[in-house]
Amino acid sequence: FGVAGRDSVNQQARVLPSQRIVESLKKQKINAVFLETFDEITDYLLRETQKGDVILVMGAGDINALTPLLIKKLKNRENPPNPPYQGGHQTPSLIREGRGGLLKNNESLSRHTQFQIGGPARFFCVARTSVEIAQAALFAKSKKLPFFILGKGTNTLVSDNGFPGLVIENNTKGIEKQGREIICASGEKLSFLVNFALKNKLAGLESLFGIPGTVGGAIFGNAGAFGASASDHLLWVKFYDPAKNKIVKFTKKQCAFSYRESIFKKNQGIILEAGFGLAPDRDSRAIQEKVAKIKAVRSRHPYQNCAGSVFKNILMKDRQSLNASKAPAACRQRDEIKVACLIENLGLKGKTIGGAQISGKHANFIVNKKNAKARDVLALIAFAQEKVYKEYGIVLETEIQMVGFK
């Protein structure tokens, strides 16, 4: 269950605020989470719950305001108000130079990333359609500005100096089922896509349950967990190519997927929508049990003020596998070496530099403990890389995307 960070104005709350309550419960082996805002609470519940779960809301003060907000978001998850996504079908002739959404100057990016770290973007806008995305990109091109596509701000570390160009927040929506295929807008949350598939009795995406971020971001970085990746059931991707001012459709093969990599990391194509080919759910009970196990594992991950896994796990087939024998046996699982295990084995959990800390819950996460700067996170990354290389001869490669760094 979650404990909101909005302390009621009463004597008991002054003596024992929410964070201390959560800490006390955790010491008793009770799974509690501290969430500071209603948005954080609803996002957490949307990610962690599924149809059939019971949510009990209790508290004081303005806690009653949470219920209608949560109900609204749950209804939108089950029955999205947006029509099936048609953005990828816009013809290039309809795209003209302009600005997508409302353009802002010097918008602080710490407000738009899960790390809550980062300086200002020179320009910032929210794009709600593929046309707005294209218009924003063309605006940047016309002004000879770099641009960056931001989803939900996961897996991203923004420089303390910010970003010198245009940041486009992708808020495109829409999803539809066509037989065994699901077509989804890139701006939808990955958790929404997974739940949509489960609701429609389609199997294949359940291993991605609980991964934060958008569908576009998951494709961009080929996100994955529990032996599965976003590309496993992907059929095709439509993206906008600003250089040619046209929409292009790539097959899965053309996307050149590999472990946490895709062709989109190497070019300026902007993912608009994608199709996923899934199988009928022939064993709902087994899938629900699998999801329950994944939820249990993810409950042990830090949720607040972090970007997700910092380092890629080491694939045994890589050249670095020559040093695999130096890694503790417990860290070698199937075909990869678990980086979290390496870091934890060196006693680095809780290591703090500035306001950033290697999480005490999971060693492959860095959390913004207290007003951390990007430089604090970079220093911790370098520290962990140095220690792991010195001990095991293994080079750690970052998984999070660096934005605004020279």
C-alpha positions, 0 to 999 in steps of 0.5 A: 500500500502507499502512504501519501506524503501530504501530512495532515495538519495535526499534532500526530503528523507533526510528531510522526510524518509520513516518511517516518511512518513508512520507515517504521513499517519497512522495519517490520517487513511491511511493504510501504511506499512514500509518495509525495503528490497525488500524481505520483500516487495515481501513476504508481497505482496505475503501474502496479495494479490490474483489473480485479485488484482492490484499492483502499483509500484512507487518510485525513486532510485532502486525501478524499480528493485522491479518489475521484482523480484515481477513478478518472485515471482508471477509467481512462486506462480501461476505456481511453477517451482518445480515438484510435491513433491515426497520427502515423497515417498523416500524409507528408503534404499536410506537414508544414513548418511551424510549432507543435503545441505551446512553445515555452522558453527556459523551461526547467527540465527537472520538472519533467524527469523522474530524476527531478534533475536538470537545467532549463531547455532553451525551448520546450513544447508538448506535442499531442499529435504526430503533426505537432511533433513534425511541426516542432521538429521542423521549427528546430530545423529551421532555427538550426537548433538541436532537438530532443524527444522526451517521454515520461522523463524515465531513463534520462539524465539532463545536464545541470546546464539544461539543453540548448535546443528544443525539447519536445514532450511526446504526449500522443495518445491512442491504442487499438486492437486489430485481430491479434495486433495492437497498434499504439501511439508512441506517447502512451505509457508502456504500462497502459499498452501492457494492461490493454493487451491483458484486458484483451486476452493477448499474451506476450507483453506481460514481462514488460509489466511495471517498466516505466516510461512510454511505448516510444521510449521503450522501443527507442532503448529496446527496454526489457526485463525478466528475459524479455524486450520491447522488440520481441513482439514488435512488427513495425514502427512508423517514425517521422524523418525530419531530414526528409520531412516524411513518415517512414515505416520500418519492419522489426528487422530494419530497426536493428534491435539489440540489447538495449539498442535500436537504430533510433539511437543513431538517427533523428527519426521520431517514433510515432506509432508501432504495431505489436503481434501477440498470441491469444491468452490460453492460460490466463491464470499462468499469466496472472501469476507471472504478473504477480511475481513481477509486481513482487520483484518490482516492489523491491525497486526504488520508485521515486526520484530515479531514472531506472537501471543505470548500467546495462547488464553484461551479456556473456557473449560480449567480449567482456565475457573474457572477464566473466570468471572474475565475477562472483558466481552468484552474479552470473545468471544464465547468459548475463552478469547482473551488474546490481550484484557486482555493485552490491558485492563491493559494498557500494549500496548507500554510497552518496556523493552530493545529493545522489545515492546508490540505492539501498534497495537495488544497487543498479539504481541511483536516487536523487536523495536530496536536491541532487545535481547531474554532476553528483549522479555522474560522479557516482556513475564514474565511482561505480565504474572504477570500482567494478573495473578495478575488482573484476576487469569489467567495463560498465556501460550506462543505460540511461540517456544523457541529455545536454552534456557535451 
